[in-house]
Every structure is written in structure tokens, then in C-alpha cells.
Amino acid sequence: MDRIFEKVKQVMFNPYDAFVQIKSEEIKVVDALKDYIFVLAAIPSVSMFVGLIGRVNDRGESISFGTNLIFSALLFFILILSVYLGSKIINFLASYFGSMPNSLNAFKLSFYSFIPSFAAGIFNINPSLSFLWFLGSLYGGYIFYVGAPVLMETKEDKRITYAIVTGIAIYAVMITLFKVVLSWSIGASLPSFR
């Protein structure tokens, strides 16, 4: 657990040096999943579970234990899938933004860019603070911006555009996954902002 905490701290507070070190690391996707991603993706998922206990949905109905458990488990799997799909998006868009496609480095960039979002997921424990999870995601965009030139060899003049377009694409995929999986599985809807 200390190793995970140190990696999170290094990426969040000294991202450039972290990415220089990460570039040379030999890591297998399976090892990253089991050693880091499963643990970190559990933070927002478990926090969401705890935060929804005793709450009501947008229709005024109590959220049952089973629905809460399903929702939290789906969130966990959607987050993991988002890291994977994010790496595919990063790699696919690389050549359009003067970057060098490399699937392993794209995976590393995707995973480490999700770390602030995973860490900020602790705020889901109190639904009124869950907007801070979004702020963690924005900081993840900055982490991507710092890491893209190191891992994907993105040219300086394309770095901002690459980060913005990739962020929008990953966000769109995540929202689509949430809407499709939730409506299909439990008939729930995302909170409306009316």
C-alpha cells in the first residue's frame, strides 16, 4: 500500500519527474491492473457506495442496498474500462497531434492521468462534495498535458490541443458508458442538473 501511495504522491505533486521515471519502467498491463488500478478505482466506487447509503434517487425513492451495490460495482468496472479505452484513444489520436503512437506508453499516460480522479473520488462519500471528483478529473487533464511530451513525444505546439481533444473524447466515452450500462442494468439515470 505504501508503494501505491508513493506513486500517487509522485505523479500528483511532481508529474514531470514522475513521467521521466515512468517512461523507462517496464510494466505489464496485467501488473498495473492488479497492483495499482484495481486499488485506486475502488476509492471512488467504495466512497460512492458509502455516500449513497440512506439517500434517495431523482424520483424521490430510497436507493436500495442492492441498487447501490450494483451501481458502485458498475462504477468500478467503468473506471477500469475507461483507463483501457482512454489508452486506445490516446494512441489513436497520437499521430494527429505530432505524437509517436506507442500502445504501452499510451496505457501509462491514460492510467497516470486518471490518478487524480481516482484519488478525488474519496469525496463521493458525501454527495454534496462529489463535484470535487470532477476537479480531480480536470487535474488529470493537466497530468496528461505534462506527460504527453515525455511518453508520447508530443510536440510543444500540439500539446494543449492533444490534451483537450483527448480529454473530451475520453469524457464522452465515460458518459456514454455510464448512461448505457446504468440504463441497461438497473434502469437508473445520471443525476440531472435542472
N, C-alpha and C positions, 0 to 999 in steps of 0.2 A: 504494500500500500504506500510506503514511503517513496518508492520509485515512481509511482503514478503521480503523487503529489509534487515531487520534484520536477517531473516533466511538465506538468500543468503550469507550475510556477515559472519555469524557464520560458515556455512558449508565450505565456501571457505577459511577462514583465521584461523579457529580453528576447523578442522574437527573431531579430536578425541573427544574433549569435546562435540561437537555438536551431534555426534553419541551416546555417552553415554546418553545424554538427549533424543534423538530421540527414542532410544530403549524402553524407558518407556512410550512414548507418545501413547495414544490410538487414532488412526487416521483411518477414513474410507476412502476407495479408492475414493469414490464419493466426499468426502470433500476435499481430496488432489487435485483432478482434478479441482474442481471449485475454491478452494481458492488459489492454487499455480500453478499447471501445465498449465492450460489454459493461465494464465497471462504470465508465463515465456516462454512458447512455442511460444507466439505471438512475442517475441522480435526478434528472427531470421527471422520469417515469414514476419513481417511488414518491417524489415530492408531490407530483400531481395526484397520485393515489391518496396520500395523506390529506392534501388540501381539499379534495372533493368529498371527504367523509362528512356526512350530515348536510351537504349542500343540495340545492335544487337546480334543475335544468331551466332552460329558457321558457319552458311551458309551465313552470311552477311545480313540477313533480319532483319528489325526492329521488336522488340518484341512488340506485340500489348498490349493494356491495358488489354483486356480480357485474353490473354495468361498469362500475368504477374499476374493477379488476380488469375487465376486458379492455376498457379504454386505456388504462395505464400500460397493459401489455402491448397493445397495438402501437401506442406511442413509442415504446421501447424498440419494437421492430421497425417502425417507420424511420426512427432516427438512425438506426444501423443501416437500413436500406438507403437512406439519404446520403450517408457518408460514401457508400459504394457508388450510387448513381452520380453523386457530386464529382467523384473522381473520373467517371466516364465523361461527364460534361466538361470538366477542366481539360481533360486530354483531347476531346473532340474539338474544342474551341481554340486550343493552343496555337495551331498553325495560322488561324485567322488573326491572331494578335501578336505575331512576330515571336512566338514562343516555340520551344522544342518539345514536341509530343513525347511523353515518356509515361507509360501507364503506372509504374511503381511510384515515380515522383508525384504524379497527379493524385494517387491514392494518399501519399503522405501529406500533400498540401490540403487535400479535402479533409482528412482526419484532423490534422492540427488546426485547421481553420474552424472546425466545429467545437474545439475545446472550450472557448469562452461561452458558447451557447450551452454546452453540457454543464459547465460549472454554474452559470447563472440560472440553470434550471432548478436550483435549490429554492429559488423564490416562488416556485409553483406551490410550495407548501402553504402559502397564503394567496388565494386567488386575486386579492386586490393588489398584490405586488408582482403578479406574473408578467406585467409589462416589462419588468427588468430583464426577463428572459430574452425579449426582443432586443434590448440594448446589448446584451451579451452576444447576440447574433450579429449586430452591427459591428461590434468589436472584432468578431470573427472575420468580417469583411476586411478590416484593417490588417489582421493577421495574414489573410490571403494576399493583400497588397504587398506586404513586406516579404512574404515567402515566394511569390511568383518569380521574381528575378533570380532567386537562388536556385529553386527547384526546377522551374520550367524555362529558365533563361529568357525571361520576358524582357523585351527592350523597354527602356525607360519611358519612351513616348507612348507606349501601348499599355502600360501597367494599369493606369486608372480605368481605362475603357474595358480592359480584360476583367478587372475585378468587378466592375459594375455589371457588365453583361453576364458574367458567370454567376454573380450573386443573385441577379434577377431570375436567371434560368433555374438555379437550384431552389430558390424560394418558390417559384411556380411549380416545380416538381413536388416539393414537400406539401404545398397546399393542396395540390391535386391528389396526392396520396392520402392525405388526411380526409378530404371530402369523400373520395371514392371508398376507401376502406371503412371509414366510420359509417357512412350511409348504408353500405352493403352489409356490414356486420351487425350493427346494433341499432340502425335507424336513427342514430344521433346526428346532430348538426353542430357545426362550429358555432361558437357564440357570435351573435350578430352585434354590430356596432351601431344600432339605430338610436 
